[in-house]
Every structure is written in C-alpha cells, then in structure tokens.
Amino acid sequence: DWNMPDYISEAVEKIRAQVGTDEVILGLSGGVDSSVAAALIHRAIGDQLTCVFVDHGLLRLNEGQMVMDMFAKNLGVKVIRVDATEQFMGHLAGVTDPEQKRKIIGREFVEVFQAESAKLPSAKWLAQGTIYPDVIESAGKGKKGQTIKSHHNVGGLPETMKLALLEPLRELFKDEVRKLGVALGLPHEMVYRHPFPGPGLGVRILGEVKHEYAELLRRADAIFIEELRNTPYEAVVVPGFDQDSVPRNWYEATSQAFAVFLPVKSVGVMGDGRTYDYVVALRAVQTQDFMTAHWAHLPHELLGKVSNRIINEVRGLNRVVYDISGKPPATIEWE
Ligand code: XMP
C-alpha cells in the first residue's frame, strides 16, 4: 500500500541527499513523466533546478503557453523556453520519409537542448522522467522501443555533457507517476493526458511538414479533443471499483485520440462556391499497452459534431474522415 505524503517526503530527502547543493537541468517536454519529475525535483531543491523546454513548433494548440503557465507561473519553477520552430522547420523542409523525419527531429532536439545546457555550465546533473516501464523496455530489444528511446526521452545523452543522471521516477509505474503528479499539485487534466509522441505533429502531418499544415492540424485537433472532453461517457459503474478510473467523458474513455493531416485536396461545396481543400483524419483508439489497439466506437453524433465544427471553423479543410483500422495491422500513428 502506498502512503503518498510519506512517499513524497522520502523521495524529496533522497533527491536532496543525492544532489546536495549542485545545479540540475531537466528537459521538460510537457508530457506527464518529465512534468512530474520536474515538480518533484522542484519540491526537493527549488531553484537549483532549471528546466529547458524546447518548442519544436510541432506541439498542439497553445501547448507551449500551457507548459509555461503551469511551471513558471503557477509552480515558480525556473524554465527556459526555447522557440526552435524555424530551426526544425528548416531542417524538415523537403523531407517526406517518416523515419528520416523522426531522425531529424530527434537530432535537432538534442542539439538545441545541448546548446541551452551549455549556457548552464555549473549544472552537474541531468534529470529525466524515466519510469519503470522505460527501464524494462530499454533492457529488452523492442524495435520501436529503441527508436522511441533514442530521441524522445533525451535517451541519447550527449557524451560531452558529462552530467550525472537523476531519475527519481525510475521505480514507478505510470499510474503511480500520475497519482504523484496530482499530489504534487499538477492539474488532473494534465496528468491524465493521452500520450503524445516526441516528434509531435511531425508524424501526424503526412509527408513534408509545413507551417501551414501544422496550423490547420492544430486547430482541427483541438476541436476533436475539446468535443471528446465535453461528451459524457455512460460508464457502467461497478460498486467498489476505483472511482478514479471510471471514464467520465469520451476523452477519458479513449487511450489516445488525435487528428492527422493528409496533404490531399478534395472538392467540396460551401455556400454557392466550390472548395478544393485538405483532408483531416480522426484517430481514436482504446488499448491497454499500445502494442495492440482497437479503434474507438465513438458515437456518430460526436463524430458528426466534430466534423461540422472542423469544416466550419477551420478554413482550408473541407473533409473529415474517421480511421477504423485496428493495430495490428495499422499502427496508432500514421507515420
Ligand atoms: P504506433 O504508431 O507504433 O504507436 O502504434 C504506439 C505508441 O507509441 C507512440 N509513438 C511514439 N512515441 N516517439 C514517441 O515518443 C515516436 O517516434 C513515436 N512513435 C509512436 C504513439 O503515439 C503510441 O502511443
């Protein structure tokens, strides 16, 4: 059994004993693991922690601002935000191969992070939100697992940095990390978010990544997520069942949901005119482990509302399709 206040004070003591008066750097992605690690380490050592938040321009709508508000404004954490959009877009121009895109994003990410870290030469520690399943995964040889590690969790720690690793979540499972995050004062909504891949919208814009595509996708995706959150889910409540895990809405009832930008134009009508605009696909899946997944049977009314809203509100998109492929054979992401 898990006593949260005791756990937090022990973890805090352990971090203090480990780092002493040293400075610590942490790469904040806005994801659950790095966020909870940041909140915990900040609780332990306050301003000895500096977070570096690299905005690659492939984040969701208002995501960068939300990360800054939550950490810098609300929790008083030192966060350096680096807007590297132009650098990433520049290197991605003309590149269409999915693995090539991942490699570029991963490489630039490390580069930007390294350049920022070099501005903090007194730092002795690199903190990471590694959790127990990551430890297991990198011990095994999951094909995708290694690809994910290599860029996402700054796993490719640059040799030259000579920093010691601080990984306070190494022994925790995801659900424990979430509970810890809430106990540390992070918003429930943030801590229970769906996973978001390291390369971000880079793998949800098929083929070449462009500013224009990212803008359209961000807006469509935000509408989809908003409607999922706002649509109640009629759960069968089993007495004695952990109430926290009963989904209240369709966002909570799905494991991952997002929009995908297809660089394909099709014909539509709008008022008296004809349109010739892009398509977005909606993807929503239910899964335990993300190795296999079912497409979510979202209510038709919900899908209809999302489609209407996207087409009416996002000029440049005139068609919405729903992905009804399971994994396998399809993957969750489209690239
Ligand atoms: P797939 O598309 O392989 O995705 O069914 C399974 C899970 O992994 C996530 N994913 C990634 N996460 N970097 C990441 O950090 C990646 O390159 C990447 N590719 C897929 C995906 O979002 C899903 O949760």
Residues whose N, C-alpha, C, O or C-beta is under 5 A from the ligand:
A	BS01	XMP	I148 H152 P195 F196 P197 G198 P199 F290 T331 I332 E333
